[in-house]
């Protein structure tokens, strides 16, 4: 909504806005630099270099993959296949380009997103560890726990205790 509103205020005609993508017709008097400056004031950024656009599309595809895994469970496609289909490029090419531009691998980026999703479930006490493992496509709770500890430095139970200590109840604010 922010992107759409800001662009319309600037006089642009907005056809479509999705996460990481907007199809817009700019009036002749409006430059991309002006659009970029306005979006930056809102904490956003205009990306129009082809490789950077592809990186953002890949990140969005990885985020979408979490939902794919949740919906399909054990029938989910492999990460590499899903990203290739979603972005429309060879996985090897995307992997090399992603690593070159972000100093991270696609797999590592996915692992960190997945662990952040685990934290979200734990923070809101939505699911137990077994349910989280199943929802996010982990082969076992043990695998989830090991990956979580490797990334965060905390076991799942340590993290849950820490969150309960660090987070105040809204009733007590």
Helices and strands as residue ranges (DSSP letters): H 2-9, E 13-18, E 21-25, H 32-41, H 50-72, G 73-75, H 79-87, H 91-102, H 106-123, H 129-135, H 141-152, H 156-166, G 170-172
